[in-house]
Amino acid sequence: MSATLRRLGRAAYVAYGASVIAAVMLGLWLVTGFVRSARRAVALQRVASRLMLAALGCRFTVRGAAPASGGARVLVANHTSYLDIPLMLAALDCDFAFVTKHELLEWPIIARITRAGGHIPVDRERAPSRAAVVARIVKTLRAGRNVLLFPEGTFSFDDGLRPFHAGAFKSAVAAGVPVVPIALEGVAEVWSQHARFPRAGRVEIRVGEPLAPPPDGDEEARAEALRAAAHAFIAAHARPR
């Protein structure tokens, strides 16, 4: 009997959560049509993300200071689930463009929201696309906007950090900006790799100190030093609870 009640409760939560997500995304899509500034679009996306996460019962705690004014930064975080971007939008009270996979643009609502925020799609299967994305990241940074990337390139689900791709760190060196490492902890409890839908829970987001590009060495060596330092911070703080 208790197992049946749990299943019914889970089904009711999923139906409710799916309705919330659909309503929030549709509302954001409609309002986005009246916004002409990427920064204002991201501000709206932040509000929508907070509403959606609160309705789903996904709470978060931020430890460390979110990047404020004082120049653009490259933000890098471990990649744990589809909740990562809403979590970053909700938790980091700063403007940023994020790098996302090109396939999401096949969804008209997500495509409109992505373009309105000036976010950066990448086709990970095509080398020319990856190279173009690095150039666009550098251009965005030099224009004064932060850029968020998930350098693992795919989900890790809190069960072991994958190696980081170099693009984020090469972009930081080329633009002469620091890297801010961000560790997401506990997402696996909210959205397990074995589940099709999240559940209520708490996530901890730990923001590290900015890592400045080393002053000496060639570009590749400086990028590698940044990559190693960011990976070490996130690996130390993204452990499962």
C-alpha positions in Angstrom: 0.0 0.0 0.0 2.8 2.4 0.9 4.6 1.7 -2.3 1.4 2.4 -4.3 0.9 5.7 -2.4 4.5 6.7 -3.1 4.1 5.9 -6.8 0.9 8.0 -6.9 2.5 10.8 -5.1 5.5 10.7 -7.5 3.1 10.7 -10.5 1.2 13.7 -9.1 4.4 15.6 -8.5 5.7 14.9 -12.0 2.4 16.0 -13.5 2.5 19.2 -11.4 6.1 19.9 -12.2 5.7 19.3 -15.9 2.8 21.8 -15.9 4.9 24.4 -14.0 7.8 24.0 -16.4 5.5 24.3 -19.4 3.8 27.4 -18.0 7.0 29.2 -17.1 8.7 28.4 -20.4 5.6 29.5 -22.4 5.3 32.7 -20.4 9.0 33.5 -20.8 8.7 32.8 -24.5 5.8 35.2 -24.8 7.5 38.0 -22.8 10.8 37.5 -24.6 9.2 38.8 -27.8 9.0 42.3 -26.3 12.6 42.4 -25.1 15.4 43.8 -27.3 18.3 43.8 -24.8 20.2 40.5 -24.1 20.9 41.6 -20.5 17.2 42.3 -19.9 16.4 38.9 -21.5 18.8 37.2 -19.1 17.2 39.1 -16.1 13.8 37.7 -17.2 15.3 34.3 -17.5 16.7 34.6 -14.0 13.2 35.5 -12.6 11.6 32.6 -14.5 14.3 30.1 -13.3 13.7 31.2 -9.7 10.0 30.7 -10.0 10.4 27.3 -11.7 12.9 26.0 -9.1 10.8 27.2 -6.2 7.7 25.6 -7.6 9.6 22.3 -8.0 10.8 22.4 -4.5 14.5 22.7 -5.6 16.2 24.9 -3.1 19.8 26.1 -3.4 22.5 27.6 -1.2 25.2 29.8 -2.6 28.6 29.9 -0.9 31.0 32.5 -2.1 30.4 35.7 -4.0 28.9 35.7 -7.4 30.9 37.7 -9.9 30.0 41.4 -9.7 31.2 44.4 -11.6 34.8 44.9 -12.5 35.2 43.2 -15.9 34.1 40.1 -17.6 34.9 36.6 -16.4 34.7 33.0 -17.7 32.5 31.0 -15.4 33.0 27.2 -15.4 31.0 24.6 -13.5 30.6 20.9 -13.4 27.7 19.6 -15.5 25.2 17.4 -13.6 21.7 17.7 -15.2 19.3 19.7 -17.3 18.8 21.8 -14.1 22.2 23.3 -14.3 21.4 26.3 -16.5 18.3 27.3 -14.5 20.3 26.8 -11.3 23.1 29.1 -12.6 20.6 31.7 -13.8 18.7 31.6 -10.4 21.8 31.6 -8.2 24.2 34.0 -9.9 23.0 37.5 -9.7 25.0 38.7 -12.6 24.7 38.9 -16.4 26.2 36.2 -18.4 25.9 34.4 -21.8 26.1 30.6 -21.5 27.4 28.1 -24.1 24.8 25.4 -24.9 24.5 22.6 -27.4 23.2 23.4 -30.8 20.6 20.7 -30.7 18.5 22.7 -28.3 17.8 25.2 -31.0 15.6 22.6 -32.7 13.0 23.4 -30.0 11.3 26.7 -31.0 10.6 28.0 -27.5 14.2 27.3 -26.3 15.6 28.7 -29.5 13.9 32.0 -29.1 14.9 32.3 -25.4 18.5 31.3 -26.2 18.9 33.9 -29.0 17.2 36.6 -27.0 19.8 36.2 -24.2 22.7 36.3 -26.6 23.6 32.8 -25.5 26.1 30.8 -27.6 25.2 27.5 -29.3 27.9 25.0 -30.3 27.7 21.9 -32.5 30.1 19.7 -30.6 30.4 17.2 -33.5 31.9 19.8 -35.9 35.4 21.2 -35.4 34.6 24.5 -37.3 31.7 25.1 -34.9 33.9 24.6 -31.9 36.5 27.0 -33.2 33.9 29.6 -34.1 32.5 29.3 -30.6 35.9 30.1 -29.0 36.1 33.3 -31.2 32.6 34.3 -30.2 33.3 33.7 -26.5 36.4 36.0 -26.8 34.3 38.6 -28.5 31.6 38.4 -25.8 34.2 38.7 -23.1 35.8 41.7 -24.7 32.4 43.3 -24.9 32.2 43.1 -21.1 29.8 40.1 -20.6 30.6 37.1 -18.5 30.4 33.7 -20.3 29.4 30.4 -18.5 30.6 27.1 -19.8 30.4 23.5 -18.6 33.9 22.3 -19.7 33.2 18.6 -19.2 30.9 18.9 -22.3 28.4 16.4 -20.9 26.8 15.3 -17.6 28.8 13.9 -14.8 25.9 13.4 -12.3 28.0 14.1 -9.3 29.7 10.6 -9.6 33.1 11.7 -10.8 34.3 14.8 -12.6 35.2 14.3 -16.2 38.3 15.9 -17.9 37.8 19.5 -18.9 37.9 20.6 -22.5 40.3 23.5 -23.2 38.1 26.0 -24.9 36.9 27.9 -21.8 40.5 28.4 -20.7 41.9 29.3 -24.0 39.2 31.9 -24.3 40.1 33.3 -20.9 43.7 33.6 -21.8 43.0 35.1 -25.3 40.6 37.7 -23.7 42.9 38.3 -20.7 40.1 37.6 -18.1 40.0 35.4 -15.0 38.2 32.1 -14.6 35.7 31.6 -11.8 35.2 27.9 -10.9 31.8 26.9 -9.6 31.0 23.6 -8.0 27.4 22.1 -8.0 27.0 19.6 -5.2 24.0 17.4 -4.5 22.3 17.7 -7.9 22.3 13.9 -8.2 19.9 13.8 -5.2 17.5 16.2 -7.0 17.8 14.7 -10.5 19.4 11.3 -10.6 20.9 10.0 -13.8 18.3 7.1 -13.5 15.3 9.4 -13.2 13.3 11.1 -16.0 12.3 14.0 -13.9 13.7 15.9 -10.9 12.4 15.8 -7.3 12.4 18.3 -4.5 15.7 18.7 -2.7 18.6 21.1 -2.0 21.7 21.9 -4.0 24.8 23.7 -2.8 26.6 26.0 -5.2 30.1 27.0 -4.2 31.7 29.9 -6.1 35.5 30.0 -6.0 37.8 32.9 -6.1 38.7 34.2 -9.6 41.7 32.5 -11.2 43.8 35.0 -13.1 45.7 33.7 -16.2 49.4 33.2 -15.3 51.6 36.1 -16.5 54.3 33.8 -17.9 54.4 31.1 -20.5 52.9 30.5 -23.9 49.1 30.6 -24.4 48.7 26.8 -24.3 50.7 26.5 -21.0 48.7 29.4 -19.4 45.4 27.8 -20.4 46.5 24.5 -19.1 47.4 26.0 -15.7 43.9 27.6 -15.5 42.3 24.3 -16.5 44.2 22.4 -13.8 43.3 25.0 -11.1 39.6 25.1 -12.0 39.4 21.3 -12.1 41.1 20.9 -8.7 38.6 23.4 -7.1 35.5 21.8 -8.6 36.7 18.3 -7.9 37.2 19.2 -4.2 33.8 20.7 -3.8 31.4 18.8 -6.1 31.5 15.6 -4.1 28.2 13.7 -3.6 26.7 14.2 -0.1 
